[in-house]
Amino acid sequence: MKAGFALIAAAVTFGTALVSATGARGSSAQTPPQPTPAAAPAEARPAPPPEFVKVCVKCHPVEKIIEGRRYKTQWDQVLEQMVARGAIATDQELDVIFDFLVANYGRVAINTAPADEIAEVLHVEPNVAAAIVQQRASTGRIGDLEALKAVPGVPGAALEKLRDAIVF
Ligand code: HEC
């Protein structure tokens, strides 16, 4: 999958996609978000949507974007910064890009994140995310991966692969 990703990224450098301008997303961020190291292997992830290729690889290589996982709020800040730096995209395109980045390069604080964010980043069903939230409420805290895997319905093997996306 990594090769395909690079291929798409390379292909777009020959393109001249132009789209209408857009406004900012959400509130403004003063400090640049810090990427977290050690993203999971790229081959575990799907190819990026065309919106991402069209909008995001004009100014820097894909590797710059996906060098680390980020919290949902951090991805929101990144997109806002990129628009401020001249990235041109519609709100709809930014939404698609945002969802792609959160789902594939997201990071989630398992003890504080809302259920929908847990579901998005860890690719679990809403009822499983709800069970995780319920578990942390009843036990106070989910301390480690083993405790998380013990929550009913949690796909243990899948979450082991997403270990770097989970902050306890
Ligand atoms: C108009 C040019 C431009 C476009 C288009 C663009 N960026 Fe950037 N991006 C920059 C600049 C300038 C920097 C900062 C300098 C650098 O690190 O290369 C940057 C840096 C980044 C960083 C590193 C930020 C950090 O704090 O470490 C990320 C992540 C990123 N861009 C993501 C994206 C995404 C996602 C898109 C598509 C929505 C995008 N960029 C589109 C210009 C652009």
Residues whose N, C-alpha, C, O or C-beta is under 5 A from the ligand:
A	BS01	HEC	P32 P33 V55 C56 K58 C59 H60 K64 I65 V78 M82 R85 G86 A87 I88
